[in-house]
């Protein structure tokens, strides 16, 4: 008697299991493609649009990412991982969240509708889970780099931040952005093994097929920065053809052809492919022989069988990630894959017609009559969605409140001091007055710690390093003033000279309260002339929920010897206009302390806001601040300072003119008031600390917004209304609205043209900021 043995080998069982897994993921992929496409279709073709204004959306860009995102979410992601999704693939993210039960069906019809799904992924505005807000090209791509650093720093300070990979899903054209390369090349990034970028190499940008994406060059640039580079270029069908006689010729042909030629092949019929693909080169005969036996369907599939649409190839690449250094995966795709518009050079914003949607639905087993079907819970795909949802579910985090901060440390500065130096002094005082709160402070600089007066703070708290303590080889050098002690307990992070990197990290450090329940108090210090260079990513970080303090110093034409190239004319108004931000330009050291403490108190909480402090290197006699000695009067001055303005000089009787001055030019305003009084023209002087808060107060008084309107009566009381002169080291329109508080005549002094190097007196005279100019303006307006 013989015993029968199974004919199934372990290898065959593994192969069968992989095939079944691929089939299941393909089913999910088709549903994701349909839902993403239908979300955009409904917003543009179905939903009523009485204004006729274009709604938009990106069906082709979404389609090129569908396989990658299906492979990532349904096979690889874990709860601790986070993903930045390229802006134009937001419908894919919403489709996946819907299948996982994280998005209610009613939102699928609301793309780009008021209160609905946002045009691009938004942490703060979308109703479903979004790890990173994206939209401004380059910013979303780099955010996970700074998120990784923020997680590591948070874990070293408070613990509980966990672990996990940080993925960026990036369009190939997005690598044109300088922000990407500034981040990739920063020295701190090379140690972040949790970073993984997946580049969607679809060879197209918004307007065209890119003539030469230069993937080899880009790969070399990543490698030079120390990244692991993985390439997923071809799918299984093409790889099988490469293994046949003539396969080497096929690989050379595809590798060597230009992007536009390849894209044109995607639009060819099988009959056209049999002529165009072999071409007329030396390998033409071998290529004819290779493709001749292929049926039309196989040939049609082969030319678009790229690695970014091959689940197995993607899985192999993701499994090969080296967690000791950052990784980039170049995944070749077809823009519009699976749609009627696939590969068309103008498909970026194109929309499928109703007939094309119907054909897509028939192909994937869906219908426009019932477009929002989830998988049946008892189906294999439904059970997969349930398992993935459970695997990715994150427990809500409890927010740890920021330790109590003082409102006034109690020092009264004397002698001459700069507002820039006052920042470092205030931080050091905070370590003694409120050590628990001070431990949450983290400072950042783009290589300007010493020149922005943070040296004392850096010496006190040390420089943060994810690694163990690193030896300071200059600690025994008696001439070394700034001690660079790197250790995991340090509170200062030093980046390279790239302001975009600085504010990118600043935003993520300012979002730790919402990610892990551990608030930090991040302060980024950079030269004020470069605030506008950093403004877009910082603004985007605020939009995404990051709360931080940006300090610009030195500022304006007050840094006279630096000349016109380094003056910052418009930054005061930028601070006034930036949503989610309170801006201060203190004139005295005590004002710096009070406004800094008030700004810190607004961070790390659901209703928090960011702040921008504009500081100066001009030494100013601190006695001019006339800080009250009476405790109640001092507190009254502090409240006015942090609310936006305070009266610095009140004339004995009714003033003939009011001078409202801000920042470094307050001494000139005081001198002008003294000279005017000597001529019999009494003048009040108001020190403005925050034009933005004053503007909010004006709007609040008229019932059009929120703000502390009491500050208007304190600083500009109606019974003392007089013609007004405003003056600041910046564009004069920043304070021009102040004349509307009491409807008075006004003249506005400031900087409206590029300057030149010189001594302070000459530069102020050139721009009309000197005492003579203020006196003249006051007499004219009177």
Secondary structure, DSSP 8 states (H G I E B T S, - for coil): ------S--HHHHHHHHHHHHHHHHHHHHHHHHHHHHHHHHIIIIIS--TT-------HHHHHHHHHHHHHIIIII--TT-EEE--GGGHHHHHHHHHHTT-S-GGGGG-TTSTTS--SS--TTT-SS--SS---STTHHHHHHHHHHHHHHHHHHHT-------EEEEEEGGGGGSHHHHHHHT-GGGGG-TTEEEEEEE-SB-SSSB-S---HHHHHHHHHHTT-EEEEE-B-HHHHHHHTSTTHHHHHHHHHHS-HHHHHHHHT--HHHHHHHTTTTSTTHHHHHHHHHTS-HHHHHHHTT-BGGG-HHHHHHHHHT--TTS-EEEEEE--TTTTSTTTT-TT-SS----HHHHHHHHHHHT--GGGTT----TTSHHHHHHHHHHHHH-------B------S-------SEE-HHHHHHHHHHHHHHH-HHHHTTEEEEESS-TGGGT-HHHHHHH-EE-SSS-B--TTTT-TT--S---EETT--EEE--S-HHHHHHHHHHHTTHHHHHSB--EEEEEE-GGGHHHHHHHHHHHHHTT---EEEE-S-STTSGGG-GGG--SSHHHHHHH-TTEEEE--SSHHHHHHHHHHHHTTSSSTT--EEEEE-----EEGGGG---SSHHHHHHHHHHHHHTEEEEE--SS--SEEEEEEGGGHHHHHHHHHHHHHTT--EEEEEES-HHHHHHHHHHHTTSS-S-THHHHHHS-GGG--EEEEE-SS-GGGGGGGGGTTT--EEEE---S------HHHHHHHHT-SHHHHHHHHHHH-
